[in-house]
Amino acid sequence: MKLQRIALAAVCMFVLAAAAVFAGCGDDNDSGSGDGGSGGSGKIALLLPESKTARYETQDKPLFTKKVAELCSGCEVIYSNADQDPAKQQQQAEAAITQGAQVLVLDPVDAASAVTIVKQATAKDIPVISYDRLIDSPDIKYYISYDNEKVGKLQATSLKDKMGDKGTIVMINGAPTDNNAKLFKAGAHSVFDDSNIKIGKEYDTPDWSPDKAQSEMEQAITALGKDGFQGVYAANDGTAGGAIAAMKSAGIDSADRPTTGQDAELAAIQRIIAGTQFMTIYKAIKPEAEQSAQLAVALANGETPDAALITGKTEAGGKQIDSIILDPVVVTKENVNDTIVKDGFWTVDQICTPAYAADCKAAGIE
């Protein structure tokens, strides 16, 4: 019996040792899996610029945090929104660093001010991913966005073609502190300046504010007269909404004054279905947010992100930065079904509320 007990104990010890070895192997496979595993750990700061543009709270934040959770069960997302205040974003970045953030995913309020944030993070060996808007610093680790000059070209080309390459427009650009706004504007001008379209009035809209865009449009209507323009270039859907509100208040039917937009906000899609806004630019935020999460999780776990993610390089601060550049898509009433609805960006139920049910039916969206 004594020999049997000794033999049994030896077997048990062998099984426990083997189990420990296999458990250890399993832990190694899960940890730091920035490209699809569920293990790993780390703190990742997501710093977004403002909430007046609906996409950040309704799309970017939830999509990013969900993807991080899928990739890294032990990762924590430190989230902040700067409400269009550069000083507030600076404080939020410093707070995230103090809380132990290992990666900053930064969409800057002010691209110039954000350079200071990058310097502070880099000094502590914390990589910074420039998200959606380019930070002109050689120290950013990665840049992910859309071809923003192309966005402006697509908007302007759509408007030019709609107007038959003739007539006068009002240009309502984005915030002068936003590098993307400068690129949208440059892209649009490259089309308009080589066309027969005349720019009657042009404004740069502080903070991308729809209220300020509405005021700018009111000024343009006063200066040009109700019949003094035939179209409106609005850099995004928020400024488009402001311009359309100004036209409505002045007794102008915006259905007769094609107005551009960008971001495919729900309200804009509904306006497009109803015919009061001409078009928007759809930038599929899901791949942008999810691929940013892939980069961030890998970096937080001390890994090199999958090289297959990188599509090119972008100059920032005199250095070529590895970048993920995605393609924007023009959306009009004719292709809402094949873009927005097909991708699940907005559902039919979200778009076709009772107020828009008849418009949806007429557009074949049911």
ZAPA-866665 format. One line per 3 residues: their letters; for each residue z, x, y of C-alpha. Coordinates in nm, 4 decimals, padded with zeros to 6 digits. Each point is the difference from the previous one (the first is absolute). Example, Ala and Ser with C-alpha at 12.3 -4.5 7.8 and 13.67 -1.06 7.14 Angstrom:
// ZAPA-866665
AS = 00.7800:01.2300:-00.4500  -00.0660:00.1370:00.3440
END
This chain:
// ZAPA-866665
MKL = 00.0000:00.0000:00.0000  00.0899:00.2847:00.2324  -00.3420:00.1637:-00.0539
QRI = -00.1718:-00.3356:00.0572  00.1841:-00.0459:00.3333  -00.0999:00.3519:00.1082
ALA = -00.3634:-00.0633:-00.0926  -00.0012:-00.3345:00.1818  00.1476:00.1583:00.3120
AVC = -00.2691:00.2698:-00.0060  -00.2740:-00.2630:-00.0249  00.1512:-00.1937:00.2908
MFV = 00.0144:00.3121:00.2161  -00.3653:00.0758:-00.0777  -00.1080:-00.3544:00.0929
LAA = 00.1954:00.0081:00.3268  -00.1456:00.3391:00.0914  -00.3514:-00.1194:-00.0751
AAV = 00.0553:-00.3143:00.2060  00.1191:00.2092:00.2928  -00.3093:00.2191:-00.0216
FAG = -00.2329:-00.2990:-00.0030  00.1909:-00.1676:00.2823  -00.0348:00.3192:00.2029
CGD = -00.3736:00.0054:-00.0638  -00.0263:-00.3587:00.1182  00.1809:00.0810:00.3244
DND = -00.2356:00.2911:00.0701  -00.3035:-00.2248:-00.0413  00.1318:-00.2598:00.2427
SGS = 00.1351:00.2175:00.2784  -00.2093:00.0672:00.3057  -00.2949:-00.2028:-00.1244
GDG = -00.1832:-00.0506:00.3276  -00.3169:-00.1237:-00.1672  00.1145:-00.2967:-00.1981
GSG = 00.3281:00.0595:-00.1862  00.3142:-00.2023:00.0625  00.2489:00.2901:00.0259
GSG = 00.0757:00.2474:00.2738  00.2125:-00.0348:00.3100  00.0013:00.0804:00.3681
KIA = 00.0197:-00.1478:00.3479  -00.3227:-00.0916:00.1788  -00.0060:-00.1113:00.3641
LLL = -00.2632:-00.2558:00.1024  -00.0206:-00.0043:00.3806  -00.2324:-00.2690:00.1395
PES = -00.0904:-00.0402:00.3668  00.0238:-00.3649:00.0992  00.0191:-00.3625:-00.1072
KTA = -00.2341:-00.1720:00.2445  -00.2802:00.0795:-00.2424  00.0874:-00.2213:-00.2968
RYE = -00.1251:00.2365:-00.2702  00.2912:00.2443:00.0152  00.2754:-00.2402:-00.1032
TQD = -00.2107:-00.2304:-00.2193  -00.2161:00.2585:-00.1774  00.0755:00.3713:00.0490
KPL = 00.3767:-00.0109:-00.0513  00.0157:-00.2244:-00.3108  -00.3019:00.1624:-00.1675
FTK = 00.1317:00.3516:00.0581  00.3546:-00.0722:-00.1178  -00.1230:-00.1879:-00.3065
KVA = -00.2251:00.2889:-00.1049  00.2771:00.2559:00.0500  00.2274:-00.2081:-00.2241
ELC = -00.2710:-00.0145:-00.2682  -00.0557:00.3753:00.0098  00.3551:00.1195:00.0421
SGC = 00.2951:-00.2082:-00.1176  00.2480:00.2351:00.1632  -00.1731:00.0214:00.3378
EVI = 00.1384:-00.1582:00.3167  -00.2148:-00.1064:00.2954  00.1632:00.0424:00.3410
YSN = -00.1905:-00.2479:00.2166  -00.0201:-00.0233:00.3801  -00.2255:-00.1749:00.2510
ADQ = -00.0101:00.1483:00.3509  -00.1087:-00.3180:00.1837  -00.2528:00.2003:00.2022
DPA = 00.2684:00.2341:00.1401  -00.0673:00.3765:-00.0469  00.3602:00.0920:00.0816
KQQ = 00.1270:-00.2501:-00.2556  -00.2345:00.1435:-00.2622  00.1304:00.3490:00.0781
QQA = 00.3556:-00.1222:-00.0596  -00.1027:-00.1755:-00.3219  -00.1653:00.3160:-00.1305
EAA = 00.3059:00.2085:00.0806  00.2218:-00.2572:-00.1709  -00.2202:00.0059:-00.3104
ITQ = 00.0193:00.3796:-00.0125  00.3794:-00.0187:00.0347  00.0088:-00.2523:-00.2873
GAQ = -00.1738:00.2526:-00.2219  -00.3627:-00.1131:00.0104  -00.2146:00.2410:-00.2004
VLV = -00.3327:-00.1353:00.1301  -00.0977:-00.1773:00.3240  -00.2868:-00.2497:-00.0076
LDP = -00.0581:-00.0333:00.3726  -00.2254:-00.2437:00.1866  00.0544:00.1164:00.3579
VDA = 00.0559:-00.2193:00.3033  -00.1218:00.2868:00.2170  -00.2024:00.2683:-00.1761
ASA = 00.1010:00.2664:00.2544  00.3738:-00.0761:-00.0206  -00.0165:-00.0057:-00.3795
VTI = -00.0871:00.3712:-00.0033  00.3677:00.0673:00.0809  00.1064:-00.2025:-00.3040
VKQ = -00.2343:00.2021:-00.2200  00.1419:00.3273:00.1352  00.3559:-00.1116:-00.0692
ATA = -00.0842:-00.1098:-00.3541  -00.2022:00.3126:-00.0772  00.2863:00.2207:00.1161
KDI = 00.2063:-00.1571:-00.2788  -00.2817:00.0285:-00.2562  -00.0556:-00.3768:00.0034
PVI = -00.3715:-00.0854:-00.0421  -00.1526:-00.2612:00.2305  -00.2797:-00.2374:-00.0982
SYD = -00.1897:-00.1234:00.3062  -00.0485:-00.3667:-00.0861  -00.2825:-00.2121:00.1469
RLI = 00.0090:00.1795:00.3377  -00.0694:00.3714:00.0284  00.2701:00.2305:00.1342
DSP = -00.1695:00.2991:00.1612  00.2178:00.2616:-00.1647  -00.0987:00.2796:-00.2399
DIK = 00.3304:-00.0547:-00.1797  -00.0727:-00.3434:-00.1469  -00.0363:00.0205:-00.3763
YYI = -00.2477:-00.2849:-00.0540  -00.1850:-00.2616:00.2037  -00.0980:-00.3429:-00.1288
SYD = -00.1953:-00.2579:00.1966  -00.3367:-00.1648:00.0413  -00.3111:00.1388:00.1617
NEK = 00.1174:-00.1206:00.3402  -00.3054:00.0963:00.2014  -00.2018:-00.1937:-00.2546
VGK = 00.2243:-00.3005:00.0643  -00.1040:00.0012:00.3661  -00.3650:00.0423:-00.0939
LQA = 00.0140:-00.2924:-00.2419  00.1664:-00.2233:00.2579  -00.2483:00.0903:00.2713
TSL = -00.3050:-00.0248:-00.2260  00.1080:-00.3438:-00.1225  00.0485:-00.1220:00.3570
KDK = -00.3250:00.1550:00.1241  -00.1986:-00.1599:-00.2806  00.1695:-00.3365:00.0510
MGD = -00.0914:00.0099:00.3685  -00.3582:00.1086:-00.0693  00.0547:00.3345:00.1771
KGT = 00.0255:-00.1617:00.3425  00.2633:-00.1344:00.2357  00.3326:00.1080:00.1484
IVM = 00.3284:00.0528:-00.1820  00.3644:00.0548:00.0785  00.1559:00.2951:-00.1867
ING = 00.3681:-00.0275:-00.0893  00.0990:00.3241:-00.1678  00.3265:00.0942:-00.1686
APT = 00.3006:00.2002:00.1167  -00.0887:00.3242:00.1795  00.2863:00.1761:-00.1825
DNN = -00.1520:-00.0795:-00.3411  -00.2475:00.2593:-00.1254  -00.1669:-00.2652:-00.2156
AKL = -00.0664:-00.2113:00.3093  -00.1836:00.2944:00.1537  -00.2155:00.0283:-00.3124
FKA = -00.0760:-00.3740:-00.0088  -00.0991:00.0192:00.3659  -00.2186:00.3080:-00.0523
GAH = -00.1752:-00.1608:-00.2954  -00.0637:-00.3216:00.1907  -00.1316:00.1830:00.3061
SVF = -00.2386:00.2028:-00.2152  -00.1684:-00.3310:-00.0863  00.0257:-00.1845:00.3325
DDS = -00.1051:00.3015:00.2092  -00.3215:00.0229:-00.2001  -00.0793:-00.3713:00.0260
NIK = -00.0947:-00.2611:00.2565  00.3531:-00.1388:00.0050  00.1726:00.0277:00.3386
IGK = 00.3770:00.0514:00.0232  00.1181:-00.2263:00.2821  00.3692:00.0884:-00.0187
EYD = 00.1958:00.2384:-00.2224  00.3729:00.0365:-00.0601  00.2363:00.2130:-00.2076
TPD = 00.2818:-00.2246:-00.1234  00.3528:00.1491:00.0105  00.1936:-00.0466:-00.3242
WSP = -00.2876:-00.1960:-00.1550  00.1737:-00.3008:00.1570  -00.1786:-00.3372:-00.0448
DKA = 00.1712:-00.1219:00.3205  -00.1393:00.2933:00.1970  -00.3427:-00.0554:-00.1569
QSE = 00.0162:-00.3607:00.1152  00.0806:00.1134:00.3527  -00.2871:00.2515:-00.0090
MEQ = -00.2404:-00.2707:-00.1126  00.1186:-00.2282:00.2792  -00.0733:00.2792:00.2493
AIT = -00.3473:00.0471:-00.1499  -00.0784:-00.3717:00.0237  00.1103:-00.0016:00.3649
ALG = -00.2140:00.3054:00.0775  -00.3122:-00.0925:-00.1965  00.0149:-00.3792:00.0136
KDG = 00.0046:-00.2385:-00.2944  -00.3696:00.0581:-00.0614  00.0021:00.3700:00.0808
FQG = 00.0435:00.1248:-00.3564  -00.1394:-00.0931:-00.3398  00.2310:00.1793:-00.2445
VYA = 00.3323:00.1802:-00.0402  00.0736:00.3276:-00.1737  00.3656:-00.0202:-00.1029
AND = 00.1307:00.3022:-00.1895  00.2254:-00.1964:-00.2350  00.0940:-00.3554:-00.0935
GTA = 00.3056:-00.0083:00.2249  -00.2032:00.0861:00.3109  -00.2714:-00.2389:-00.1186
GGA = 00.2578:-00.2777:-00.0161  00.1091:00.0778:00.3555  -00.3589:00.0003:00.1268
IAA = -00.0790:-00.3273:-00.1759  00.3133:-00.1604:00.1475  -00.1126:00.1059:00.3489
MKS = -00.3452:-00.1470:-00.0551  00.1477:-00.3260:-00.1257  00.2260:-00.0250:00.3070
AGI = -00.3050:00.0526:00.2211  -00.1915:-00.2774:-00.1774  -00.2330:00.2425:-00.1789
DSA = -00.0946:-00.0735:-00.3610  00.0499:00.3308:-00.1818  -00.2313:-00.1249:-00.2749
DRP = -00.2790:00.0687:00.2510  00.1378:00.3440:00.0928  00.0082:00.2083:-00.3196
TTG = 00.3229:00.2006:-00.0165  00.0714:00.2918:-00.2304  00.3276:00.0979:-00.1655
QDA = 00.1619:00.2231:-00.2591  00.2713:-00.0144:-00.2695  -00.0965:-00.3331:-00.1598
ELA = 00.3225:-00.1652:00.1165  00.0543:-00.3474:-00.1415  -00.0309:-00.1657:00.3412
AIQ = -00.3265:00.1873:00.0588  -00.1457:-00.1073:-00.3342  00.0863:-00.3586:00.0888
RII = -00.1671:00.0414:00.3401  -00.3075:00.1429:-00.1708  -00.0125:-00.2979:-00.2388
AGT = 00.0353:-00.2324:00.2978  -00.2688:00.1888:00.1936  00.2140:00.1051:00.2978
QFM = -00.0083:00.3710:-00.0978  -00.3199:00.1624:-00.1180  00.1131:00.2821:-00.2285
TIY = 00.2738:00.2385:-00.1028  00.0194:00.3326:-00.1769  00.1660:-00.0129:-00.3403
KAI = 00.1855:00.3180:-00.0834  00.1389:-00.0539:-00.3476  00.3600:00.0999:00.0691
KPE = 00.0986:-00.0078:-00.3668  -00.1842:00.3231:-00.0970  00.1171:00.1684:00.3206
AEQ = 00.3646:-00.0894:-00.0605  -00.0108:00.0669:-00.3736  -00.1752:00.3355:00.0225
SAQ = 00.2458:00.1050:00.2712  00.2781:-00.0903:-00.2412  -00.1626:00.2159:-00.2686
LAV = -00.0076:00.2970:00.2373  00.3568:-00.0579:00.1139  00.1498:-00.0390:-00.3479
ALA = -00.1666:00.3173:-00.1234  00.1247:00.1978:00.2998  00.3518:-00.1435:-00.0304
NGE = 00.0095:00.1248:-00.3586  -00.1256:00.3461:00.0897  -00.3431:-00.0576:-00.1505
TPD = -00.3541:00.0446:00.1251  -00.1702:-00.3388:00.0419  -00.3019:-00.0804:-00.2141
AAL = -00.2964:00.1886:00.1499  -00.2271:-00.2929:-00.0901  00.1626:-00.2020:00.2799
ITG = -00.1336:00.2308:00.2719  -00.3391:-00.1059:00.1379  -00.0474:00.2566:00.2759
KTE = 00.1565:00.1905:00.2867  00.0877:-00.0919:00.3588  00.0616:00.2397:00.2859
AGG = 00.3477:-00.0204:00.1485  00.1402:00.2637:00.2329  -00.2864:00.2325:-00.0823
KQI = 00.0609:-00.0168:-00.3751  -00.1887:-00.1844:-00.2737  00.2398:-00.2467:-00.1625
DSI = -00.0494:-00.1492:-00.3471  -00.0803:-00.3656:00.0599  -00.0613:-00.3348:-00.1625
ILD = -00.2597:-00.1863:00.2057  -00.0745:-00.3602:-00.0990  -00.2935:-00.2219:00.0961
PVV = 00.0346:-00.3019:00.2341  -00.1902:-00.3254:-00.0627  -00.1435:-00.2561:00.2455
VTK = 00.1248:-00.3544:-00.0646  -00.1663:-00.3110:00.1400  00.0185:-00.3628:-00.1078
ENV = -00.2747:00.0671:-00.2533  00.1910:00.2557:-00.2091  00.3685:-00.0989:00.0287
NDT = -00.0146:-00.1209:-00.3608  -00.1517:00.3238:-00.1286  00.2418:00.2297:00.1817
IVK = 00.3318:-00.1411:00.1189  00.0402:-00.2692:-00.2655  -00.1487:00.2024:-00.2859
DGF = 00.2413:00.2895:00.0630  00.2976:-00.2325:00.0348  00.0653:00.1301:00.3514
WTV = 00.0517:-00.3608:00.1046  -00.0144:-00.2931:-00.2411  -00.1954:-00.3209:00.0480
DQI = 00.3302:-00.1873:00.0398  00.1111:00.2361:00.2748  -00.3302:-00.0265:00.1869
CTP = -00.0831:-00.3651:-00.0552  00.3036:-00.1729:00.1460  -00.0498:-00.3665:00.1006
AYA = -00.1153:00.1049:00.3477  -00.2837:00.2053:-00.1550  -00.0763:-00.2059:-00.3104
ADC = -00.3234:-00.1472:00.1377  -00.1175:00.3391:00.1282  00.0734:00.1581:-00.3379
KAA = -00.1939:-00.2705:-00.1809  -00.2975:00.0478:00.2313  00.0133:00.3752:-00.0618
GIE = 00.0243:-00.0444:-00.3780  00.3560:00.1314:-00.0192  00.1957:-00.2338:-00.2288
END
